[in-house]
Amino acid sequence: HSVTDKIKHELQGDLAYFGDLRVANSFKGSRRNIRAFALIGHILVHFRWKCDVHYSFISAENIERGAAFRHGFSRVHPRPFEWISPTPPRSRSDQCAFLPKDELLGMALTTVEAL
């Protein structure tokens, strides 16, 4: 695959992949639960590994449903890569959602206020 220049510029430093997470069926269905789960996860990742950016790949369909924000990401870039042959669960529609460490506090406050 080939990474776009914009992604190369914005995803620098120590990175933490924050995706492909699974939650119990009883926890699903509640956007509030998912936002709380994601916030706790982002905070734990930040304090454990002190990374500069948390990122994930999210399908365009789920981006349109608000998944990036619900999962605690502040930014989204469509078509971050030129996939040669994506392997499942990746697809060409995937977008890169990410959260720079300097935006973590703002996302945390926004999430807590919404809960």
C-alpha positions in Angstrom: 0.0 0.0 0.0 1.0 3.6 -0.4 0.4 6.2 2.4 -0.9 9.7 1.4 1.3 12.7 2.2 -1.4 14.1 4.5 -1.3 10.9 6.7 2.5 10.9 6.7 2.4 14.5 8.0 -0.3 14.0 10.6 0.5 10.6 12.0 4.0 11.1 13.3 5.7 10.1 16.5 4.7 7.1 18.6 1.4 5.6 17.3 -1.1 3.3 19.0 -3.6 1.3 17.0 -6.9 1.6 18.7 -9.2 -0.5 16.7 -10.8 -3.9 16.1 -12.0 -3.8 19.7 -14.9 -6.0 20.8 -17.5 -5.4 23.5 -20.0 -7.8 25.0 -23.4 -8.0 23.3 -25.1 -6.7 26.4 -22.9 -3.5 26.1 -23.7 -2.9 22.5 -26.6 -0.8 21.3 -25.9 2.0 23.7 -24.0 4.9 22.1 -23.4 6.2 25.6 -21.8 2.9 26.7 -19.6 2.8 23.6 -18.5 6.4 24.1 -17.6 5.7 27.8 -15.8 2.5 26.8 -13.8 4.3 24.2 -12.9 7.2 26.5 -11.6 4.8 29.2 -9.6 3.0 26.5 -8.0 6.2 25.1 -7.1 7.3 28.6 -5.6 4.0 29.5 -3.6 3.8 26.3 -2.4 7.4 26.8 -1.1 6.8 30.3 0.3 3.4 29.6 2.3 4.1 26.4 2.4 7.9 26.2 1.9 7.8 22.5 1.4 10.8 20.3 -1.5 9.6 18.3 -4.2 6.9 18.6 -5.6 5.7 15.3 -8.0 3.3 13.7 -9.5 2.3 10.4 -13.3 2.7 10.1 -15.4 1.9 7.1 -17.0 4.8 5.3 -20.4 3.4 6.1 -19.6 3.5 9.9 -18.0 7.0 9.6 -21.3 8.2 8.1 -23.1 6.8 11.2 -20.8 8.8 13.5 -18.6 5.9 14.6 -15.3 8.0 14.6 -16.7 10.5 17.1 -18.4 7.9 19.1 -15.2 5.9 19.4 -13.3 9.0 20.7 -11.5 10.2 17.5 -11.3 13.9 16.7 -10.2 13.6 13.1 -10.9 11.5 10.0 -9.1 11.3 6.7 -10.7 9.5 3.8 -8.6 7.3 1.6 -5.5 7.4 3.8 -3.8 4.7 1.7 -3.8 3.4 -1.8 -4.5 -0.3 -1.0 -3.0 -2.8 -3.3 -5.1 -5.7 -2.0 -6.7 -5.1 1.3 -7.2 -8.1 3.5 -10.4 -8.5 5.6 -11.6 -6.8 7.6 -10.0 -3.9 5.7 -11.5 -2.5 2.6 -10.9 0.3 0.1 -13.6 2.3 1.8 -11.8 2.4 5.1 -10.9 5.8 6.5 -8.3 6.7 9.1 -9.7 8.1 12.3 -7.2 9.4 14.8 -6.8 11.3 18.0 -3.6 13.4 18.6 -2.6 13.5 22.3 -3.1 17.2 22.4 -6.8 16.7 21.6 -7.4 13.9 24.2 -8.5 16.2 27.0 -11.0 18.0 24.8 -12.5 14.8 23.5 -12.6 13.5 27.1 -14.5 16.6 28.3 -16.9 16.5 25.4 -17.6 12.8 26.1 -18.1 13.3 29.9 -20.4 16.3 29.3 -22.5 14.1 26.9 -22.8 11.3 29.4 
